[in-house]
Amino acid sequence: MTLTSSSAPALKGSRGGDGRKKRGPKLPSWIDGQNISLIGALFVVLVLFGVLNDNYLSLSNMQVIAESATITGLLAIVQTVVIICAGLDISVGSQVGVASVVSAMVFTTTGSGALMGMAAAVAVGLAIGVLNGIVIVYGRVNPTIATLAGLAAY
């Protein structure tokens, strides 16, 4: 006994060959239910705070929000690279705290410009990162444990 199926092309606006009704235009692959819900939540927050505070949607407030999100965004990019490399750095928050204190101390006590303070922050962050890397690679310590110890130490 043999099974046969018809392979006639489906007409526009009709049901597909598997019996399901065809949908409209296909959305890009990065738009799925989760992303649509995040965009919807962002829209609700913008409208809600815009109604509650007249200055919320002003250009100066958007600039302040963007400047505040820059540090978190840069840290998220670096953490993404660490996670892709199968590591986990728990001490990032304390490293940022130490670097910002050193930056402020250099800026206020030496009388040098903000550029010198930023360079000091980068140097301290780099030194702490290298120290964590040495402990992980040469000490053969699990990255989570090493950075957890760094979190407590810094």
Disulfide bonds with the S-S distance in Angstrom:
none
